[in-house]
């Protein structure tokens, strides 16, 4: 199981780094936002009850998606906006991330059920 987590985590971390490198801008962290939305979507593809102890599930859920999404970067970026007195940007980033992540998960879950 540890190997599955490590391998999934390595791929998720690389994907997150790639997205941030390509899409994060000084004015807004688009890459981090995209990484969090994609991780939510991928998790939503796994129907409820399918969280079994299989190697693929551990690779995808605990490894890849956990490394792809990044709560700590979200918090750090919000903090940076607040420190720069960009309160509206901080709030909008937090709300957009939460709403889009929930919508992505829900849309994927609906797709997985059908």
Secondary structure, DSSP 8 states (H G I E B T S, - for coil): -HHHHHHHHHHHHHHHHHHHHHHB-SS-BHHHHHHHHHHHHHHHTS-TT---S-HHHIIIIIIIIHHHS-HHHHHHHHHHHHHTT-HHHHHHHHHHHHHHHHHHHHHHHHHHH-
